[in-house]
Amino acid sequence: MSNDKAQSSNGKIYDLEERTARFGENIIEFVKSFERNDVNRPLISQIVRSATSIGANYMEADGAESRKDFHHKIALCKKEAKETKHWLRMIEKANPQKGIDCRKLWAEAQELTLIFSSILLSRKSLNVK
């Protein structure tokens, strides 16, 4: 179960390992500018955990010992991407001035959710257990 780099019709290489790592890094950079207060502290903690967990679980999926293990780790990636979207929504509510950045990051979390959903669907259509 290795991290094969896919190439699109326009020649761009998509490396999911790199993409998930960069997403986590972007979230870390994003929250560094936040005021530390009673509302932001738990939101920052939650989003950093969920966003960086996407890449960590993808790395585990890449080294999975079985198809079942791979499927499980990819499902965790999808779950964490969806959770990250939730925290971005809460952060935007608590920090309206960060709305544009929240929406950009939310869009990337949504794309990751769709990618992991697609991987899970393709596995099901192949009857992989």
TIMI-2910 file (N, C-alpha, C, CB; in pm, 1 decimal, decimal comma, always signed):
<rs>
+----------+----------+----------+----------+----------+----------+----------+----------+----------+----------+----------+----------+------+
!      n_x !      n_y !      n_z !     ca_x !     ca_y !     ca_z !      c_x !      c_y !      c_z !     cb_x !     cb_y !     cb_z ! resn !
+----------+----------+----------+----------+----------+----------+----------+----------+----------+----------+----------+----------+------+
!    +84,1 !   -117,3 !     +0,0 !     +0,0 !     +0,0 !     +0,0 !    +89,0 !   +124,2 !     +0,0 !    -95,9 !     -0,5 !   +121,7 !  Met !
!   +152,8 !   +153,1 !   -110,6 !   +245,9 !   +265,4 !   -109,9 !   +183,3 !   +392,4 !   -163,4 !   +368,2 !   +231,7 !   -190,4 !  Ser !
!   +248,2 !   +502,5 !   -134,5 !   +202,8 !   +634,3 !   -176,1 !   +247,6 !   +659,5 !   -319,3 !   +256,7 !   +744,3 !    -81,1 !  Asn !
!   +172,5 !   +609,5 !   -414,0 !   +204,7 !   +634,8 !   -553,3 !   +161,6 !   +775,4 !   -589,0 !   +137,3 !   +531,5 !   -645,9 !  Asp !
!   +248,3 !   +843,5 !   -660,5 !   +215,3 !   +977,8 !   -705,7 !   +134,8 !   +964,4 !   -834,0 !   +343,9 !  +1064,8 !   -727,6 !  Lys !
!    +19,9 !  +1028,6 !   -836,6 !    -65,9 !  +1024,3 !   -954,6 !    -38,4 !  +1145,8 !  -1040,7 !   -215,3 !  +1018,1 !   -915,0 !  Ala !
!    -51,9 !  +1128,5 !  -1170,5 !    -32,7 !  +1240,0 !  -1261,0 !   -164,1 !  +1266,8 !  -1332,9 !    +81,8 !  +1211,4 !  -1362,0 !  Gln !
!   -204,3 !  +1393,1 !  -1333,8 !   -329,6 !  +1430,9 !  -1398,9 !   -306,7 !  +1451,5 !  -1547,6 !   -388,3 !  +1558,5 !  -1335,4 !  Ser !
!   -415,8 !  +1475,6 !  -1618,2 !   -407,5 !  +1496,6 !  -1762,3 !   -328,3 !  +1622,1 !  -1798,5 !   -546,5 !  +1505,4 !  -1820,9 !  Ser !
!   -318,8 !  +1717,8 !  -1705,3 !   -241,3 !  +1838,7 !  -1732,6 !    -95,7 !  +1824,1 !  -1689,5 !   -304,1 !  +1957,9 !  -1662,1 !  Asn !
!    -55,9 !  +1704,7 !  -1647,7 !    +83,2 !  +1677,9 !  -1613,9 !   +120,2 !  +1707,6 !  -1469,0 !   +170,5 !  +1756,9 !  -1702,7 !  Gly !
!    +27,4 !  +1761,7 !  -1391,3 !    +56,0 !  +1794,2 !  -1251,2 !    +60,2 !  +1666,1 !  -1168,2 !    -50,3 !  +1892,2 !  -1194,5 !  Lys !
!   +159,3 !  +1657,2 !  -1081,3 !   +171,7 !  +1539,5 !   -994,4 !   +102,8 !  +1567,8 !   -861,5 !   +321,5 !  +1501,6 !   -971,7 !  Ile !
!    +19,7 !  +1474,2 !   -819,5 !    -52,3 !  +1487,1 !   -693,3 !     +6,2 !  +1388,5 !   -594,6 !   -204,7 !  +1463,4 !   -712,0 !  Tyr !
!    +63,7 !  +1440,6 !   -489,8 !   +125,1 !  +1359,4 !   -386,4 !    +44,3 !  +1379,9 !   -258,9 !   +276,3 !  +1396,6 !   -365,7 !  Asp !
!    -37,1 !  +1284,0 !   -225,6 !   -127,3 !  +1297,3 !   -111,5 !    -51,5 !  +1307,2 !    +20,9 !   -223,3 !  +1179,6 !   -107,3 !  Leu !
!    +60,7 !  +1240,9 !    +30,4 !   +142,7 !  +1251,6 !   +151,0 !   +187,3 !  +1396,6 !   +171,4 !   +265,9 !  +1157,6 !   +141,9 !  Glu !
!   +237,0 !  +1457,3 !    +66,9 !   +281,4 !  +1596,6 !    +74,5 !   +163,4 !  +1690,8 !    +97,5 !   +356,0 !  +1636,0 !    -53,7 !  Glu !
!    +54,8 !  +1665,3 !    +30,6 !    -62,0 !  +1752,5 !    +41,8 !   -118,2 !  +1752,7 !   +183,6 !   -170,1 !  +1709,0 !    -56,9 !  Arg !
!   -128,1 !  +1635,8 !   +244,6 !   -181,6 !  +1629,6 !   +381,0 !    -84,6 !  +1692,3 !   +480,6 !   -211,1 !  +1484,0 !   +420,7 !  Thr !
!    +45,4 !  +1675,7 !   +457,9 !   +145,0 !  +1737,5 !   +546,2 !   +137,5 !  +1889,6 !   +534,6 !   +288,1 !  +1687,5 !   +511,7 !  Ala !
!   +129,3 !  +1938,9 !   +412,7 !   +120,7 !  +2084,6 !   +393,5 !     -6,1 !  +2141,7 !   +455,3 !   +125,7 !  +2119,4 !   +244,4 !  Arg !
!   -115,5 !  +2066,9 !   +446,0 !   -239,6 !  +2113,5 !   +506,9 !   -221,8 !  +2130,5 !   +657,3 !   -354,6 !  +2015,6 !   +477,3 !  Phe !
!   -163,3 !  +2031,2 !   +722,5 !   -137,0 !  +2041,3 !   +865,7 !    -46,7 !  +2159,4 !   +897,4 !    -74,2 !  +1912,7 !   +917,1 !  Gly !
!    +56,8 !  +2179,0 !   +817,5 !   +147,5 !  +2292,5 !   +837,5 !    +74,1 !  +2425,4 !   +820,2 !   +265,6 !  +2284,5 !   +739,4 !  Glu !
!    -13,0 !  +2432,4 !   +720,6 !    -89,1 !  +2555,7 !   +697,2 !   -181,1 !  +2587,6 !   +815,4 !   -172,0 !  +2543,5 !   +568,0 !  Asn !
!   -240,2 !  +2485,0 !   +873,8 !   -325,4 !  +2505,8 !   +992,0 !   -241,3 !  +2557,4 !  +1108,6 !   -397,8 !  +2373,9 !  +1032,0 !  Ile !
!   -124,2 !  +2499,0 !  +1128,9 !    -36,7 !  +2542,9 !  +1237,5 !     -0,1 !  +2690,5 !  +1219,4 !    +91,3 !  +2455,6 !  +1243,1 !  Ile !
!    +38,2 !  +2727,4 !  +1098,8 !    +72,4 !  +2867,6 !  +1072,3 !    -48,8 !  +2958,0 !  +1093,2 !   +126,3 !  +2883,7 !   +929,0 !  Glu !
!   -163,9 !  +2912,5 !  +1050,4 !   -287,9 !  +2989,3 !  +1061,9 !   -319,0 !  +3023,6 !  +1207,3 !   -404,2 !  +2911,4 !  +1000,6 !  Phe !
!   -307,6 !  +2926,1 !  +1296,5 !   -348,3 !  +2950,0 !  +1435,2 !   -244,1 !  +3025,8 !  +1517,0 !   -377,8 !  +2819,1 !  +1502,3 !  Val !
!   -123,2 !  +3037,9 !  +1465,8 !    -19,2 !  +3110,2 !  +1539,7 !    -55,7 !  +3256,3 !  +1563,7 !   +112,4 !  +3102,6 !  +1464,8 !  Lys !
!   -138,2 !  +3312,2 !  +1476,8 !   -171,6 !  +3454,0 !  +1487,6 !   -293,3 !  +3480,2 !  +1577,5 !   -197,4 !  +3510,7 !  +1349,5 !  Ser !
!   -353,1 !  +3375,5 !  +1629,4 !   -475,0 !  +3392,5 !  +1707,9 !   -447,2 !  +3446,0 !  +1847,0 !   -548,5 !  +3261,6 !  +1718,0 !  Phe !
!   -539,7 !  +3529,4 !  +1894,3 !   -536,6 !  +3573,9 !  +2033,0 !   -566,0 !  +3452,5 !  +2120,2 !   -639,7 !  +3690,1 !  +2059,2 !  Glu !
!   -489,2 !  +3436,8 !  +2225,5 !   -512,1 !  +3325,9 !  +2318,5 !   -612,3 !  +3372,8 !  +2423,1 !   -377,9 !  +3277,9 !  +2385,7 !  Arg !
!   -732,7 !  +3318,9 !  +2413,8 !   -836,2 !  +3351,7 !  +2511,6 !   -916,1 !  +3225,6 !  +2541,1 !   -929,3 !  +3466,3 !  +2459,9 !  Asn !
!  -1015,2 !  +3236,5 !  +2626,6 !  -1091,2 !  +3118,1 !  +2670,4 !  -1165,5 !  +3048,8 !  +2557,3 !  -1189,9 !  +3157,4 !  +2777,1 !  Asp !
!  -1202,1 !  +3120,7 !  +2454,5 !  -1272,3 !  +3059,8 !  +2341,2 !  -1172,4 !  +2999,4 !  +2242,7 !  -1361,2 !  +3164,2 !  +2269,9 !  Val !
!  -1069,7 !  +3073,5 !  +2209,2 !   -974,9 !  +3027,8 !  +2107,7 !   -887,3 !  +2911,3 !  +2151,3 !   -887,9 !  +3140,7 !  +2067,5 !  Asn !
!   -849,4 !  +2907,2 !  +2278,3 !   -758,0 !  +2802,0 !  +2323,3 !   -806,7 !  +2660,8 !  +2288,3 !   -738,3 !  +2812,7 !  +2472,8 !  Arg !
!   -928,5 !  +2624,3 !  +2326,2 !   -972,0 !  +2487,7 !  +2290,5 !   -994,3 !  +2468,6 !  +2140,2 !  -1100,3 !  +2454,0 !  +2364,2 !  Pro !
!  -1036,9 !  +2573,9 !  +2071,0 !  -1056,3 !  +2562,6 !  +1926,8 !   -923,1 !  +2536,8 !  +1856,7 !  -1122,3 !  +2690,0 !  +1871,0 !  Leu !
!   -820,3 !  +2608,5 !  +1898,0 !   -686,7 !  +2591,2 !  +1839,8 !   -636,2 !  +2450,4 !  +1866,0 !   -587,6 !  +2695,0 !  +1897,2 !  Ile !
!   -650,7 !  +2406,1 !  +1988,7 !   -605,7 !  +2271,3 !  +2024,2 !   -675,4 !  +2165,4 !  +1938,8 !   -631,5 !  +2243,9 !  +2173,1 !  Ser !
!   -806,3 !  +2178,4 !  +1926,2 !   -884,0 !  +2079,2 !  +1850,7 !   -846,6 !  +2079,0 !  +1702,8 !  -1033,8 !  +2106,5 !  +1866,0 !  Gln !
!   -835,3 !  +2196,7 !  +1642,9 !   -809,5 !  +2199,7 !  +1499,0 !   -667,8 !  +2153,3 !  +1466,4 !   -832,0 !  +2340,3 !  +1444,4 !  Ile !
!   -573,3 !  +2186,7 !  +1551,7 !   -436,5 !  +2139,8 !  +1526,8 !   -433,3 !  +1986,9 !  +1534,0 !   -336,4 !  +2201,9 !  +1629,6 !  Val !
!   -503,6 !  +1930,3 !  +1632,2 !   -504,8 !  +1784,2 !  +1643,4 !   -572,5 !  +1717,7 !  +1523,9 !   -575,0 !  +1742,5 !  +1771,6 !  Arg !
!   -689,9 !  +1767,9 !  +1485,5 !   -761,3 !  +1701,5 !  +1375,5 !   -690,5 !  +1721,9 !  +1241,8 !   -904,9 !  +1753,8 !  +1366,5 !  Ser !
!   -640,6 !  +1842,0 !  +1215,8 !   -577,9 !  +1870,2 !  +1085,7 !   -446,2 !  +1796,3 !  +1068,2 !   -554,6 !  +2019,6 !  +1069,9 !  Ala !
!   -366,0 !  +1790,0 !  +1173,1 !   -238,5 !  +1718,6 !  +1160,4 !   -258,6 !  +1567,2 !  +1163,4 !   -142,8 !  +1760,6 !  +1272,6 !  Thr !
!   -368,3 !  +1523,3 !  +1219,5 !   -399,3 !  +1380,6 !  +1223,3 !   -430,5 !  +1324,7 !  +1084,3 !   -516,9 !  +1355,6 !  +1316,4 !  Ser !
!   -477,5 !  +1409,7 !   +994,8 !   -506,7 !  +1364,1 !   +857,7 !   -380,0 !  +1306,1 !   +796,2 !   -561,8 !  +1481,1 !   +769,6 !  Ile !
!   -272,9 !  +1383,4 !   +799,9 !   -146,1 !  +1338,0 !   +742,7 !    -87,1 !  +1219,3 !   +817,5 !    -46,6 !  +1451,4 !   +741,8 !  Gly !
!    -98,5 !  +1220,9 !   +949,3 !    -44,5 !  +1110,0 !  +1028,0 !   -116,3 !   +979,3 !   +993,5 !    -57,2 !  +1139,8 !  +1179,0 !  Ala !
!   -247,6 !   +985,2 !   +980,7 !   -322,6 !   +864,2 !   +945,2 !   -296,0 !   +822,1 !   +801,0 !   -472,5 !   +886,7 !   +965,9 !  Asn !
!   -272,3 !   +919,6 !   +713,6 !   -237,7 !   +882,9 !   +576,1 !   -103,5 !   +810,7 !   +573,3 !   -233,5 !  +1008,0 !   +485,3 !  Tyr !
!     -7,5 !   +856,7 !   +653,5 !   +122,2 !   +788,8 !   +660,4 !   +104,1 !   +645,3 !   +710,8 !   +219,9 !   +866,6 !   +752,7 !  Met !
!    +15,7 !   +628,4 !   +808,0 !    -11,2 !   +493,3 !   +856,8 !    -78,1 !   +408,4 !   +749,5 !    -99,0 !   +498,4 !   +981,9 !  Glu !
!   -170,1 !   +468,0 !   +672,7 !   -236,4 !   +394,5 !   +564,9 !   -133,9 !   +352,4 !   +460,0 !   -347,9 !   +480,4 !   +500,4 !  Ala !
!    -39,6 !   +441,0 !   +432,5 !    +64,1 !   +413,2 !   +333,0 !   +149,0 !   +293,0 !   +373,6 !   +153,5 !   +536,1 !   +313,3 !  Asp !
!   +161,2 !   +271,9 !   +503,2 !   +238,1 !   +157,7 !   +551,9 !   +151,3 !    +45,3 !   +605,4 !   +332,4 !   +202,3 !   +658,9 !  Gly !
!    +26,7 !    +43,1 !   +564,6 !    -67,6 !    -56,8 !   +616,9 !    -19,2 !   -198,8 !   +590,5 !   -205,9 !    -37,0 !   +554,7 !  Ala !
!    -53,4 !   -285,3 !   +683,7 !    -12,2 !   -425,0 !   +674,2 !   -113,0 !   -512,9 !   +602,3 !    +12,0 !   -479,6 !   +810,9 !  Glu !
!   -232,6 !   -457,6 !   +579,6 !   -335,7 !   -534,0 !   +509,2 !   -430,6 !   -436,3 !   +441,2 !   -413,3 !   -628,4 !   +607,0 !  Ser !
!   -513,3 !   -487,8 !   +354,3 !   -613,4 !   -403,4 !   +288,2 !   -714,8 !   -349,8 !   +389,1 !   -685,7 !   -482,3 !   +177,5 !  Arg !
!   -750,1 !   -434,6 !   +484,9 !   -844,5 !   -392,7 !   +588,5 !   -785,2 !   -278,0 !   +670,8 !   -881,2 !   -511,9 !   +680,4 !  Lys !
!   -658,3 !   -290,0 !   +705,8 !   -589,8 !   -185,9 !   +781,1 !   -582,9 !    -56,4 !   +698,6 !   -447,7 !   -232,8 !   +820,9 !  Asp !
!   -551,7 !    -68,9 !   +570,4 !   -547,7 !    +46,9 !   +481,4 !   -683,4 !   +116,9 !   +478,0 !   -506,2 !     +4,3 !   +339,5 !  Phe !
!   -788,0 !    +40,7 !   +459,3 !   -923,8 !    +95,1 !   +454,3 !   -956,7 !   +169,2 !   +583,4 !  -1026,4 !    -17,4 !   +429,8 !  His !
!   -923,2 !   +108,5 !   +695,0 !   -950,8 !   +169,8 !   +824,8 !   -877,8 !   +303,9 !   +839,7 !   -910,0 !    +74,4 !   +938,1 !  His !
!   -749,7 !   +308,2 !   +802,9 !   -671,7 !   +431,7 !   +816,6 !   -721,7 !   +540,0 !   +722,4 !   -524,0 !   +404,4 !   +790,1 !  Lys !
!   -762,4 !   +503,1 !   +601,3 !   -817,3 !   +602,0 !   +507,8 !   -950,3 !   +655,3 !   +561,2 !   -836,4 !   +539,9 !   +366,3 !  Ile !
!  -1029,6 !   +568,3 !   +622,4 !  -1155,0 !   +613,6 !   +683,5 !  -1126,8 !   +713,0 !   +796,3 !  -1235,9 !   +493,0 !   +737,3 !  Ala !
!  -1018,8 !   +691,1 !   +870,7 !   -980,4 !   +786,9 !   +975,1 !   -937,2 !   +920,5 !   +914,1 !   -866,6 !   +729,1 !  +1061,7 !  Leu !
!   -868,0 !   +916,1 !   +802,0 !   -829,0 !  +1039,6 !   +732,5 !   -953,4 !  +1120,5 !   +696,0 !   -746,1 !  +1007,3 !   +604,9 !  Cys !
!  -1052,2 !  +1051,7 !   +641,3 !  -1176,6 !  +1118,5 !   +602,9 !  -1245,8 !  +1177,8 !   +726,0 !  -1271,0 !  +1019,7 !   +530,6 !  Lys !
!  -1252,4 !  +1101,4 !   +832,3 !  -1315,8 !  +1147,7 !   +956,5 !  -1246,4 !  +1272,4 !  +1010,5 !  -1313,5 !  +1036,5 !  +1062,7 !  Lys !
!  -1114,8 !  +1272,6 !  +1011,9 !  -1039,6 !  +1387,0 !  +1063,7 !  -1054,4 !  +1509,5 !   +972,8 !   -891,5 !  +1350,3 !  +1078,6 !  Glu !
!  -1062,2 !  +1488,4 !   +842,6 !  -1083,3 !  +1600,7 !   +749,8 !  -1220,3 !  +1663,9 !   +773,5 !  -1070,9 !  +1553,3 !   +602,3 !  Ala !
!  -1320,1 !  +1579,5 !   +795,6 !  -1454,0 !  +1632,4 !   +824,6 !  -1455,7 !  +1706,7 !   +958,3 !  -1557,9 !  +1518,3 !   +826,3 !  Lys !
!  -1388,2 !  +1652,0 !  +1056,8 !  -1381,8 !  +1718,5 !  +1186,6 !  -1311,4 !  +1854,5 !  +1174,8 !  -1308,7 !  +1629,0 !  +1288,9 !  Glu !
!  -1208,0 !  +1860,2 !  +1094,0 !  -1135,7 !  +1985,7 !  +1073,4 !  -1227,9 !  +2091,6 !  +1014,2 !  -1014,3 !  +1963,7 !   +981,8 !  Thr !
!  -1315,8 !  +2051,9 !   +923,1 !  -1412,6 !  +2146,9 !   +867,1 !  -1501,7 !  +2203,6 !   +976,8 !  -1498,6 !  +2079,3 !   +758,7 !  Lys !
!  -1541,2 !  +2120,8 !  +1069,6 !  -1623,2 !  +2167,1 !  +1182,0 !  -1548,3 !  +2271,9 !  +1264,2 !  -1663,8 !  +2048,3 !  +1271,7 !  His !
!  -1423,1 !  +2242,7 !  +1298,5 !  -1346,6 !  +2337,3 !  +1380,6 !  -1321,6 !  +2467,5 !  +1306,4 !  -1213,5 !  +2275,5 !  +1423,2 !  Trp !
!  -1302,7 !  +2459,9 !  +1175,7 !  -1286,4 !  +2583,7 !  +1098,7 !  -1412,6 !  +2668,9 !  +1105,6 !  -1251,9 !  +2552,0 !   +952,1 !  Leu !
!  -1526,5 !  +2604,2 !  +1101,3 !  -1652,5 !  +2677,8 !  +1113,2 !  -1662,3 !  +2746,2 !  +1250,1 !  -1772,8 !  +2582,8 !  +1092,1 !  Arg !
!  -1623,7 !  +2674,6 !  +1355,1 !  -1628,9 !  +2732,1 !  +1489,4 !  -1528,7 !  +2846,9 !  +1504,1 !  -1601,1 !  +2623,8 !  +1594,9 !  Met !
!  -1411,3 !  +2829,0 !  +1446,6 !  -1309,2 !  +2934,8 !  +1452,9 !  -1357,8 !  +3059,5 !  +1381,2 !  -1176,2 !  +2886,7 !  +1391,1 !  Ile !
!  -1421,4 !  +3041,1 !  +1266,7 !  -1473,0 !  +3158,0 !  +1194,1 !  -1580,6 !  +3229,4 !  +1276,8 !  -1530,6 !  +3115,4 !  +1056,2 !  Glu !
!  -1662,8 !  +3155,0 !  +1345,2 !  -1766,2 !  +3215,2 !  +1430,5 !  -1701,8 !  +3296,3 !  +1543,4 !  -1859,0 !  +3105,7 !  +1489,3 !  Lys !
!  -1597,0 !  +3241,5 !  +1603,0 !  -1530,2 !  +3308,6 !  +1714,2 !  -1437,9 !  +3421,9 !  +1668,9 !  -1451,1 !  +3208,0 !  +1793,9 !  Ala !
!  -1393,8 !  +3415,2 !  +1542,8 !  -1297,9 !  +3511,9 !  +1489,6 !  -1339,9 !  +3554,1 !  +1348,8 !  -1154,3 !  +3452,3 !  +1488,3 !  Asn !
!  -1446,5 !  +3631,7 !  +1336,1 !  -1499,6 !  +3666,3 !  +1203,2 !  -1396,0 !  +3729,9 !  +1109,8 !  -1616,1 !  +3760,7 !  +1218,9 !  Pro !
!  -1297,9 !  +3796,6 !  +1165,4 !  -1194,5 !  +3859,4 !  +1084,2 !  -1106,3 !  +3757,0 !  +1012,4 !  -1108,8 !  +3949,0 !  +1170,9 !  Gln !
!  -1113,2 !  +3632,5 !  +1051,8 !  -1034,8 !  +3523,8 !   +990,1 !  -1116,5 !  +3447,0 !   +886,2 !   -984,2 !  +3426,6 !  +1098,1 !  Lys !
!  -1232,9 !  +3501,4 !   +849,5 !  -1325,8 !  +3430,7 !   +762,4 !  -1268,9 !  +3386,8 !   +629,1 !  -1442,1 !  +3515,3 !   +737,7 !  Gly !
!  -1197,4 !  +3473,9 !   +561,0 !  -1142,6 !  +3438,8 !   +428,5 !  -1045,5 !  +3322,6 !   +440,9 !  -1071,7 !  +3560,8 !   +363,8 !  Ile !
!   -955,4 !  +3330,1 !   +538,9 !   -858,6 !  +3221,7 !   +559,3 !   -929,3 !  +3092,2 !   +598,9 !   -755,7 !  +3260,9 !   +667,2 !  Asp !
!  -1031,2 !  +3103,3 !   +684,0 !  -1107,4 !  +2984,2 !   +724,4 !  -1171,8 !  +2917,9 !   +603,2 !  -1215,5 !  +3021,4 !   +828,2 !  Cys !
!  -1228,8 !  +2997,6 !   +515,9 !  -1296,7 !  +2940,8 !   +398,3 !  -1198,4 !  +2873,7 !   +302,6 !  -1374,2 !  +3050,0 !   +324,1 !  Arg !
!  -1079,4 !  +2930,1 !   +288,2 !   -977,0 !  +2867,6 !   +202,4 !   -934,5 !  +2733,4 !   +260,5 !   -853,5 !  +2960,6 !   +186,9 !  Lys !
!   -908,4 !  +2732,1 !   +389,8 !   -868,5 !  +2607,3 !   +454,7 !   -982,9 !  +2506,3 !   +455,1 !   -821,7 !  +2634,4 !   +598,0 !  Leu !
!  -1106,3 !  +2555,3 !   +473,3 !  -1222,6 !  +2467,7 !   +470,1 !  -1233,1 !  +2400,9 !   +332,3 !  -1352,2 !  +2547,4 !   +502,9 !  Trp !
!  -1208,5 !  +2477,8 !   +226,0 !  -1216,5 !  +2422,0 !    +90,6 !  -1114,0 !  +2310,0 !    +71,5 !  -1194,2 !  +2532,7 !    -14,6 !  Ala !
!   -994,8 !  +2326,8 !   +124,3 !   -893,9 !  +2221,0 !   +113,7 !   -934,3 !  +2099,7 !   +197,0 !   -755,8 !  +2273,0 !   +159,0 !  Glu !
!   -988,3 !  +2122,5 !   +316,2 !  -1036,1 !  +2010,4 !   +398,1 !  -1148,3 !  +1936,2 !   +326,2 !  -1084,9 !  +2060,5 !   +536,0 !  Ala !
!  -1234,5 !  +2009,7 !   +256,7 !  -1342,1 !  +1947,6 !   +179,4 !  -1285,3 !  +1863,6 !    +64,8 !  -1437,7 !  +2055,2 !   +124,1 !  Gln !
!  -1184,8 !  +1916,8 !     -4,2 !  -1122,9 !  +1839,2 !   -112,6 !  -1059,8 !  +1711,5 !    -58,9 !  -1016,9 !  +1923,4 !   -185,8 !  Glu !
!   -992,8 !  +1721,8 !    +54,5 !   -934,0 !  +1601,5 !   +115,1 !  -1042,8 !  +1501,9 !   +153,3 !   -850,2 !  +1638,5 !   +239,2 !  Leu !
!  -1153,5 !  +1550,8 !   +207,7 !  -1266,3 !  +1463,2 !   +241,2 !  -1314,3 !  +1388,8 !   +117,3 !  -1382,2 !  +1544,5 !   +302,9 !  Thr !
!  -1328,4 !  +1461,1 !     +7,5 !  -1375,1 !  +1398,7 !   -116,8 !  -1274,1 !  +1299,1 !   -172,4 !  -1404,1 !  +1505,5 !   -221,2 !  Leu !
!  -1146,3 !  +1330,0 !   -160,8 !  -1041,9 !  +1236,9 !   -207,1 !  -1048,3 !  +1107,6 !   -127,2 !   -901,0 !  +1300,7 !   -194,6 !  Ile !
!  -1055,5 !  +1120,2 !     +5,0 !  -1059,7 !   +999,3 !    +87,5 !  -1190,4 !   +922,5 !    +66,8 !  -1042,9 !  +1035,5 !   +235,7 !  Phe !
!  -1299,6 !   +993,2 !    +44,5 !  -1426,6 !   +926,2 !    +12,2 !  -1413,8 !   +847,7 !   -116,9 !  -1541,3 !  +1028,5 !     +0,5 !  Ser !
!  -1349,0 !   +907,9 !   -214,0 !  -1329,3 !   +841,3 !   -343,0 !  -1243,4 !   +715,6 !   -328,1 !  -1264,3 !   +937,7 !   -443,2 !  Ser !
!  -1138,8 !   +724,3 !   -248,0 !  -1053,9 !   +606,9 !   -223,5 !  -1136,1 !   +496,2 !   -158,5 !   -932,5 !   +644,0 !   -133,8 !  Ile !
!  -1216,7 !   +533,2 !    -61,4 !  -1299,3 !   +432,6 !     +6,6 !  -1401,4 !   +371,4 !    -87,5 !  -1370,5 !   +494,3 !   +126,5 !  Leu !
!  -1462,1 !   +453,1 !   -171,5 !  -1560,1 !   +401,8 !   -268,8 !  -1494,6 !   +311,0 !   -370,5 !  -1630,1 !   +517,1 !   -340,4 !  Leu !
!  -1376,7 !   +347,4 !   -416,9 !  -1309,0 !   +262,6 !   -517,0 !  -1271,9 !   +128,9 !   -455,2 !  -1182,0 !   +332,6 !   -572,9 !  Ser !
!  -1237,8 !   +127,4 !   -328,3 !  -1206,7 !     +2,0 !   -260,2 !  -1331,9 !    -84,4 !   -248,3 !  -1146,9 !    +29,4 !   -120,7 !  Arg !
!  -1445,5 !    -21,0 !   -218,3 !  -1570,5 !    -96,9 !   -206,0 !  -1612,5 !   -154,0 !   -340,2 !  -1682,1 !     -8,3 !   -149,4 !  Lys !
!  -1595,4 !    -76,4 !   -446,7 !  -1636,5 !   -124,4 !   -577,3 !  -1548,5 !   -240,5 !   -624,8 !  -1632,4 !    -10,4 !   -678,2 !  Ser !
!  -1426,7 !   -249,3 !   -570,1 !  -1339,2 !   -359,9 !   -601,9 !  -1364,1 !   -481,8 !   -512,5 !  -1195,9 !   -315,8 !   -590,0 !  Leu !
!  -1462,0 !   -463,4 !   -420,8 !  -1495,1 !   -568,6 !   -325,0 !  -1380,4 !   -601,5 !   -231,4 !  -1536,9 !   -692,7 !   -397,7 !  Asn !
!  -1304,0 !   -498,2 !   -194,8 !  -1193,3 !   -516,8 !   -102,0 !  -1248,5 !   -511,2 !    +38,9 !  -1082,2 !   -409,7 !   -123,0 !  Val !
!  -1213,8 !   -608,2 !   +119,2 !  -1263,8 !   -612,0 !   +257,5 !  -1154,7 !   -573,8 !   +353,8 !  -1318,3 !   -750,9 !   +292,8 !  Lys !
+----------+----------+----------+----------+----------+----------+----------+----------+----------+----------+----------+----------+------+
</rs>
